[in-house]
Amino acid sequence: MNEDNDRPRSIVVKLQTTRKRDEILAAVSKFNKNNQDDKLNTSSLGYGGKRSPVYVSEHLSPYN
């Protein structure tokens, strides 16, 4: 990991079922639609410090 890079690290999660994956993706989408001005971020997850957006994606880029 490059210590000079301010970009947060990616977290890869492998879920046991596709149903759980679909539930999480739907919940994130619903949260972001209901909170247009304050979408999912580190503060809404209870993390202190710098407030950063949280992105949830089903697909990984070739880099990841």
KEKE-3310 file (N, C-alpha, C; in steps of 0.2 Angstrom, whole numbers, plus 5000, padded with zeros to 4 digits):
npx = (5004:5003:5009:5008:4997:4981:4969:4956:4957:4951:4938:4934:4921:4915:4900:4889:4877:4868:4856:4858:4868:4860:4851:4859:4863:4851:4847:4857:4855:4842:4844:4852:4843:4833:4840:4845:4853:4863:4871:4876:4890:4905:4902:4889:4890:4895:4909:4922:4932:4938:4925:4920:4914:4905:4906:4897:4898:4893:4902:4919:4933:4946:4958:4956)
npy = (4994:5011:5023:5037:5040:5047:5040:5030:5012:4998:4988:4971:4960:4944:4936:4924:4920:4924:4930:4938:4947:4954:4959:4968:4977:4982:4989:4999:5006:5011:5018:5028:5034:5039:5048:5060:5072:5068:5055:5038:5037:5038:5043:5040:5027:5026:5029:5039:5054:5060:5063:5053:5047:5032:5019:5006:4992:4979:4974:4971:4981:4979:4982:4979)
npz = (5000:4996:5006:5004:4997:4998:4996:5001:5006:4997:5001:5000:5000:5002:5000:5007:5001:4986:4989:5001:4996:4986:4995:5003:4993:4988:5000:5002:4990:4993:5004:4999:4990:4999:5006:4999:5000:5009:5007:5009:5019:5029:5041:5043:5045:5057:5059:5065:5062:5046:5035:5023:5007:5004:4994:4986:4976:4964:4955:4952:4947:4935:4941:4954)
capx = (5000:5006:5007:5007:4991:4975:4963:4955:4958:4945:4936:4931:4917:4912:4894:4888:4872:4866:4851:4861:4871:4854:4848:4863:4863:4845:4847:4861:4851:4836:4846:4854:4837:4830:4845:4849:4858:4868:4871:4880:4896:4908:4899:4882:4891:4898:4916:4924:4937:4936:4919:4921:4908:4906:4903:4895:4897:4893:4907:4926:4937:4952:4963:4955)
capy = (5000:5017:5027:5044:5040:5048:5036:5024:5006:4995:4982:4966:4956:4938:4934:4916:4919:4930:4934:4943:4952:4958:4963:4974:4982:4986:4993:5004:5010:5014:5023:5034:5038:5043:5053:5063:5077:5065:5048:5034:5039:5035:5046:5036:5020:5027:5030:5046:5056:5063:5061:5051:5043:5025:5016:4999:4990:4972:4972:4974:4984:4974:4984:4976)
capz = (5000:4995:5012:5002:4994:5003:4994:5006:5003:4995:5005:4996:5004:4998:5004:5006:4997:4982:4992:5005:4992:4984:5001:5004:4987:4989:5006:5000:4985:4996:5009:4995:4987:5004:5009:4993:5002:5014:5005:5013:5021:5035:5047:5044:5047:5064:5059:5066:5058:5040:5032:5016:5004:5004:4987:4986:4969:4963:4951:4953:4942:4933:4945:4961)
cpx = (5004:5004:5006:5001:4985:4969:4962:4956:4951:4944:4932:4927:4914:4906:4892:4882:4871:4860:4853:4864:4865:4851:4852:4863:4857:4844:4851:4858:4845:4838:4848:4848:4834:4834:4849:4854:4864:4868:4876:4887:4899:4905:4892:4884:4895:4905:4918:4929:4934:4930:4920:4915:4910:4902:4902:4894:4897:4899:4914:4929:4943:4957:4962:4954)
cpy = (5006:5022:5035:5045:5041:5044:5031:5017:5003:4989:4977:4961:4950:4936:4927:4915:4925:4934:4939:4948:4957:4962:4969:4979:4986:4991:4999:5009:5014:5019:5029:5038:5042:5048:5057:5068:5074:5057:5045:5036:5036:5037:5042:5029:5020:5028:5037:5048:5060:5059:5059:5047:5036:5022:5009:4997:4982:4970:4975:4976:4979:4976:4980:4969)
cpz = (5000:5001:5010:4999:4999:5001:4999:5002:5001:5000:5001:5001:5000:5003:5003:5001:4992:4985:4997:5001:4989:4989:5003:4999:4987:4994:5005:4995:4988:5001:5005:4992:4993:5007:5003:4995:5007:5013:5009:5013:5027:5041:5048:5046:5054:5065:5060:5061:5052:5037:5025:5013:5004:4998:4988:4978:4969:4959:4953:4947:4941:4938:4952:4960)
residu = (MET:ASN:GLU:ASP:ASN:ASP:ARG:PRO:ARG:SER:ILE:VAL:VAL:LYS:LEU:GLN:THR:THR:ARG:LYS:ARG:ASP:GLU:ILE:LEU:ALA:ALA:VAL:SER:LYS:PHE:ASN:LYS:ASN:ASN:GLN:ASP:ASP:LYS:LEU:ASN:THR:SER:SER:LEU:GLY:TYR:GLY:GLY:LYS:ARG:SER:PRO:VAL:TYR:VAL:SER:GLU:HIS:LEU:SER:PRO:TYR:ASN)
# end
